[in-house]
Amino acid sequence: MNTIRSKSLCIGVMILLALVPVAAAHAQKLSPKLQNAVGRWQVIDDDSKPGGQVETYLQDGKLFGKVTQVRPERTPTDLCDRCSGANKNQLILGLAIIRDFHAEGDDWVGGSVLDPENGKVYRGKIWTVGRDELHLRGFIGSPIFGRTQTWIKLP
């Protein structure tokens, strides 16, 4: 009888130890700078004019963002006709343009950014400055070859 209990206890401990890294990953605390990236944002275009609006959100510990308001010169029924794959001819409104960014230090990295104006997908990096400013850098290859937009947090 003791042998059966010992084996059961040993198996139970092994299962718990195997689950510790999984629980730690889900319980990862985000720094205030990482948390500040979640919210509603006014996109500021390269010419310093307000563009559309994007809502960023967490899904399975990763940062995503979808279009909640299209650019002023567009209509809510405009399609991403320059996009490819599953995004081809999808409504721009509601389109997930920020995908799969993971936390690294105080930055969100490793994800992709879709520009619905040209249909191109870029690698990216996202970071916040203060509570109301988000910087999104999209690039191809090296981060040196890219551009950065500053977005302003909406109430």
C-alpha positions as CSV (number, residue, x, y, z in Angstrom):
1,M,0.0,0.0,0.0
2,N,2.8,2.4,0.8
3,T,4.4,1.9,-2.6
4,I,1.1,2.8,-4.4
5,R,0.8,6.0,-2.3
6,S,4.4,6.9,-2.8
7,K,4.0,6.5,-6.6
8,S,0.8,8.5,-6.6
9,L,2.3,11.3,-4.6
10,C,5.4,11.3,-6.8
11,I,3.2,11.5,-10.0
12,G,1.2,14.3,-8.4
13,V,4.3,16.3,-7.5
14,M,5.7,15.8,-11.0
15,I,2.4,17.1,-12.6
16,L,2.4,20.1,-10.3
17,L,6.0,20.9,-11.2
18,A,5.3,20.6,-14.9
19,L,2.4,23.1,-14.5
20,V,4.4,25.8,-12.7
21,P,6.0,27.3,-15.8
22,V,2.6,27.3,-17.6
23,A,1.0,29.1,-14.6
24,A,3.9,31.6,-14.4
25,A,3.5,32.4,-18.1
26,H,-0.2,33.2,-17.7
27,A,0.4,35.1,-14.5
28,Q,3.1,37.3,-16.1
29,K,2.7,40.8,-14.8
30,L,2.9,43.6,-17.3
31,S,4.8,46.7,-16.5
32,P,2.9,50.0,-16.5
33,K,4.5,50.9,-19.9
34,L,3.3,47.6,-21.4
35,Q,-0.2,48.1,-19.9
36,N,-0.4,51.7,-21.3
37,A,-0.3,50.3,-24.8
38,V,-3.8,48.8,-24.3
39,G,-6.6,51.2,-25.2
40,R,-8.1,53.4,-27.9
41,W,-5.8,55.4,-30.1
42,Q,-6.0,58.3,-32.6
43,V,-3.6,57.5,-35.4
44,I,-1.5,60.5,-36.4
45,D,-0.4,60.2,-40.0
46,D,3.1,61.0,-41.3
47,D,1.8,64.5,-42.3
48,S,0.8,65.1,-38.7
49,K,-2.9,64.9,-39.5
50,P,-5.4,62.7,-37.6
51,G,-6.0,59.4,-39.5
52,G,-8.2,56.6,-38.3
53,Q,-8.6,55.1,-34.9
54,V,-7.3,51.8,-33.5
55,E,-8.2,49.8,-30.4
56,T,-5.4,47.8,-29.0
57,Y,-6.1,44.8,-26.8
58,L,-4.5,41.7,-25.2
59,Q,-5.2,38.2,-26.5
60,D,-3.4,35.2,-24.9
61,G,-0.8,37.6,-23.6
62,K,-0.1,39.2,-26.9
63,L,-0.9,42.7,-28.2
64,F,-3.3,43.1,-31.1
65,G,-5.1,46.1,-32.6
66,K,-8.1,46.6,-34.9
67,V,-9.4,49.6,-36.8
68,T,-12.4,51.2,-35.0
69,Q,-12.7,54.3,-37.2
70,V,-11.4,54.7,-40.8
71,R,-9.4,57.6,-42.1
72,P,-11.4,60.8,-42.7
73,E,-11.3,60.4,-46.5
74,R,-12.6,56.8,-46.4
75,T,-16.0,55.4,-45.7
76,P,-16.9,52.6,-43.2
77,T,-17.7,50.4,-46.2
78,D,-14.2,50.7,-47.8
79,L,-12.4,47.4,-48.4
80,C,-8.7,46.5,-48.1
81,D,-8.4,45.9,-51.8
82,R,-4.6,46.1,-51.8
83,C,-4.4,43.5,-49.1
84,S,-3.5,39.9,-49.8
85,G,-4.5,36.6,-48.4
86,A,-7.3,36.4,-45.9
87,N,-7.4,40.2,-45.6
88,K,-8.1,40.7,-49.4
89,N,-11.3,42.7,-49.9
90,Q,-12.1,42.7,-46.1
91,L,-13.7,45.8,-44.6
92,I,-11.0,48.1,-43.2
93,L,-13.3,48.9,-40.3
94,G,-12.7,46.2,-37.8
95,L,-9.6,44.8,-39.5
96,A,-6.9,43.6,-37.2
97,I,-3.9,45.6,-38.3
98,I,-1.6,44.9,-35.3
99,R,-1.0,41.2,-34.6
100,D,1.0,39.0,-32.3
101,F,3.3,41.4,-30.4
102,H,4.9,40.0,-27.3
103,A,6.3,41.7,-24.3
104,E,10.1,42.2,-24.2
105,G,11.2,44.5,-21.4
106,D,9.0,47.6,-21.7
107,D,8.3,47.2,-25.4
108,W,6.0,45.1,-27.6
109,V,8.0,43.3,-30.3
110,G,7.9,40.5,-32.8
111,G,4.5,41.2,-34.3
112,S,3.3,42.5,-37.6
113,V,1.6,45.7,-38.7
114,L,-0.7,45.8,-41.8
115,D,-1.0,49.1,-43.6
116,P,-4.5,49.0,-45.2
117,E,-3.6,51.9,-47.5
118,N,-1.0,49.9,-49.5
119,G,-1.8,46.3,-48.3
120,K,1.8,45.7,-47.1
121,V,2.7,43.9,-43.9
122,Y,5.6,45.1,-41.8
123,R,7.5,43.9,-38.8
124,G,7.1,46.2,-35.9
125,K,7.9,47.5,-32.4
126,I,5.5,49.3,-30.1
127,W,6.3,51.4,-27.0
128,T,4.6,54.0,-25.0
129,V,5.8,57.4,-23.7
130,G,3.8,58.5,-20.6
131,R,0.2,57.5,-20.4
132,D,-1.1,59.0,-23.6
133,E,1.4,58.5,-26.4
134,L,2.1,55.3,-28.3
135,H,4.9,54.9,-30.8
136,L,4.6,52.3,-33.6
137,R,7.6,51.6,-35.8
138,G,7.0,49.5,-38.9
139,F,10.0,48.2,-40.8
140,I,11.1,45.7,-43.4
141,G,14.2,43.7,-42.5
142,S,16.2,45.9,-40.1
143,P,14.4,48.4,-37.8
144,I,16.7,51.0,-39.3
145,F,14.7,50.9,-42.5
146,G,11.2,51.9,-41.4
147,R,9.1,54.7,-40.1
148,T,7.6,55.6,-36.7
149,Q,4.1,57.0,-36.1
150,T,3.0,58.6,-32.8
151,W,-0.6,57.8,-31.7
152,I,-2.5,59.7,-29.1
153,K,-4.6,57.9,-26.5
154,L,-8.4,58.6,-26.6
155,P,-10.5,58.9,-23.5
